[in-house]
Amino acid sequence: MTTLITGGTGFVGLALAEALRRRDERVILLATAPPRGELWQRFGDEDVTFVRGDVMDPVIVRDVMNNFEVDRLVHAAAITPDADRERREAARIFDVNVSGTMHVVAQALRMSAMRRVIVLSSVAVYGFADPGPGGAYDEASSGPAPVSLYGISKLAAEQGALRLAALTGGVVHVVRLGPVFGPWEYATGLRDNLSPHRQLLDAAVQGKEAVLPRSMQADWLYSRDAGDALAALTTKEALAHPVYNVGGSRMSDAAEWCRLLDRRFPGFAWRVAEPGEAATVTYGLPRDRAPLAVNRLCSEIGPFASRSLADAALDMMEFLDGQDRSGTGGNSNETS
């Protein structure tokens, strides 16, 4: 089986590719640029292929699906902007996040061999709406109420993709991801802010003091766990619902992450900003958001919870130690 991941050289795309390779799936990564060389070294096999291309080009999308005999699609390509980019590039954000989704999904639904189409979305579609009596955003009962252009564009992409499926008699599934951190994260130019966890790790490595805007509690989702959940949904024979949440299932915060980093980097200086003080860690949300309910996800793939923050820290340090040793060359297939 062959899975095409658009935006595949980004954070979540690489985590999903790693999980799919553990299942012996062939993976095609479509993106405008390859990942850093040391990340390519993580794969190093002929069953992961990078293709340079833009989701705004329907011809490239069609050719990739045909030439590689793709039978599963995970559409992850998107711009994740901060407020400054929202002001500067509102039209481009909608072009890529909405029109790009329409190009990709429309082509996938024309493919007779296509067995699964998944569009990645975000917890941002819920905005800061009331999560309801259970205290978590539920796919069936929590109404989307996005406030950022990113959330608005992702909701429009969801609805457009599902409408295309209804018009063509095809099937599309939407996956709303919670806040993600962990291995494979790097600056791509399409995500304006790295996760607080990565920003804090970089500060610890560089010996800089980190000032948090607040403790930033959320259902933080470890990237490798996100990849595993997405791989399970991608490869499952049949799915019962059109929309799935994938969140961390347990709450943690950036202050706890700082305490874990201090064990690896003794003397790491961090603190929460005083009132009126500027933070050195950028976090786009003005306040914390409720978690995602994952009951529907668990009904499909079995019990799921992102690993504890302590276990995530150990795994991430091992990943980065291996990355540091891997050099800068790449040896996965590449076409353009």
Secondary structure, 3 states (H helix, E strand, C coil): CEEEEECCCCHHHHHHHHHHHHCCCEEEEEECCCCCHHHHCCCCCCCEEEEECCCCCHHHHHHHHHHCCCCEEEECCCCECCHHHHHHCHHHHHHHHHHHHHHHHHHHHHCCCCCEEEEEEEHHHHCCCCCCCCCCECCCCCCCCCCCHHHHHHHHHHHHHHHHHHHHCCCCEEEEECCEECCCCCCCCCECCCCHHHHHHHHHHHCCCEEECCCCCECCEEHHHHHHHHHHHHHCCCCCCCEEEECCCCCECHHHHHHHHHHHCCCCCEEECCCCCCCCCCCCCCCCCCCECCHHHHHHHCCCCCCCHHHHHHHHHHHHHHHHHCCCCCCCEEEC
